[in-house]
Structure formats: structure tokens, C-alpha cells
Amino acid sequence: MNIPVKVAPRSAMTAEAVQLDPDNLEMVACWCRGNIKGRKLPRERRVIDFLDHNQEEQRVYCGHYVVREPTGVLIVFRDEGAFRAAYQQTGP
């Protein structure tokens, strides 16, 4: 049975991403509505805890990436290679 179909390419999704580092802890915590833990530790050893879209706690360490998709879903990438494979980086 031949059914006429149309090709309907999906538009590219653009997400926002930030890599956590000691200098942007406060801004990233605010951006993902998280809490900084380990305030008595050196800045590079502090972490951010936040709730994801499933209301599960996520922990982000310096060097990890936090991605906000257009739907508002936050995703943590703990591996830079995985982040770069999933998202094409533009800008600084």
C-alpha cells in the first residue's frame, strides 16, 4: 500500500548551557534554582544541589555542565565529551 507522505523536518532545538566553575557558583545556583553546599570548603570543591524535572536531586560539581532545554528541563553532563557530542557549542 502506497501512502503519500510529506517530509517534515523538525526545527533544531537551541538549549542554554553553562559549565560550573569556582567563579560562577552563585550565578549557576540561582539559574538552576539550586543550593550551594560546602560553603566552608575551598570554592573549587563546593557543589550545587537542585531538583530536576522529576523532582529528583541532582548534584553538580565544578567542571560539570548544566543544560536548560527550551522546555525548561535541566540536564547535567558530568563528562565534557558527552556534552560536546550532544550539543553543538556556539558563542564563547
C-alpha positions, 0 to 999 in steps of 0.5 A: 500500500502506497501512502503519500507522505510529506517530509517534515523536518523538525526545527533544531532545538537551541538549549542554554548551557553553562559549565560550573566553575569556582567563579560562577557558583552563585550565578549557576545556583540561582539559574538552576534554582539550586543550593550551594553546599560546602560553603566552608570548603575551598570554592573549587570543591563546593557543589550545587544541589537542585531538583530536576524535572522529576523532582529528583536531586541532582548534584553538580560539581565544578567542571560539570555542565548544566543544560536548560532545554527550551522546555525548561528541563535541566540536564547535567553532563558530568563528562565534557565529551558527552556534552560536546557530542550532544550539543553543538557549542556556539558563542564563547 
